[in-house]
């Protein structure tokens, strides 16, 4: 069932949700003139292309074309439907809203609403926390104090306990009238042999939130040695391990202000690090650093320090970090804790200063890889062995560069770095790299995944041009609507995307002749259509003399309009949007602004 909210409620929520704050939770925004700019999360962005306009309350990416208001940003970012985004922001702003009605929706009937899932997770979070204070959790409290975790940290990190009896959460959920389907969809319970049983049994529970503080999943550590040491929530619409970092919500501000982030492997490593004042530490959830992680971190940090478990960090881990560094164009450094200790144990034993020293001694990933590589050729420290190491090193850089779309300046920096490390002059490294890149390019096309380009068909010819001009003018000079509405109706527009844009625009301006663009966007549900509207607004604001332009456009509209008075209005189609997997449009997005 899809939710439907009334327009007044939607406007209220939009006004209570500052777009700079909401977008700022998902990426680091930097002030640029009257706007804020950051790395776009909707395409593979290497230079900041996403502009947020605080006055207009809209965003626009000049590379991929994504644009809209605060609702559309969340729809695209968190894969929500329009009503789900409304619900989510209402919750965030603390506004109580009731859906006006629910309408059946064929394509969403079976889908779990992410907001519902977050609610059931938040409930379970409280349940686990409450159980930690129970008599039966004495052994857990002992474990936590053994690990040096303070009661403040227990509060701050929502540490909890999943009871040992195996069906307590399921029973509590029943008492709280929580839908069984949601409970199982969240991976909190499972129906087995007719009985509903808990998924987490006698485990220390870590609550995993997203960057906005929403509970998206859990990690449970065994306390009796039964089963795996750690069990995580299954993948759901909210939770995907390869795109989640434990502690990012808590660490976000420290990462943003210091420009660097430290990545460790365990929950307790993060908690203890924060306890010792290292507030920019996050953890991967049982995976190594993925491209998704690096992409996410890059929106807040300039450099990443990865702490490898010194026992296992080998060539493979170094390769992975190097690839990410080149593909995401972010500085990655590598550090390891001595004697195979994890950061948690090390901090407790050696203290904050010693840990700070380890961080300060982190090595650039290129150097790290080179050292590991030399180590692997150790038995053969001959000229031939060294040459083989150099070849392998350059090959791995070429492979990583291939997918990284690296510009000339970055490339020059990388080559100089390599020259310094391996002691070969930059020119010959450059020549070797070129040879390998040429060979690689012949066999491999550009890696285009994750490229979404919002590009609509806005029609051709003079009639379509007149339609575009009218919308562009109204989006920038809404007071002219009185003149327009006497001469033109939305159904007169024959380009589907423009007709839909006109409909939203006319509906909004009919109520309020001064309505800003954010109001227009609030009655648009599809991100594709909002992107069209924002791009028309952009195109219009570079023009002037709106009154004269409008007169010309209306005259052209009347002249080129097909005489279809006797024909039925063509059936309204879904916007003809082509999400093409093609490179972002040419031109330097950095010379463009939105105001
Ligand atoms: Zn973009």
Boltz pocket constraint, residues with backbone or C-beta under 6 A from the ligand:
constraints:
  - pocket:
      binder: B
      contacts: [[A, 40], [A, 41], [A, 42], [A, 43], [A, 45], [A, 49], [A, 50], [A, 61], [A, 62], [A, 63], [A, 64], [A, 65], [A, 66], [A, 452]]
      max_distance: 6.0
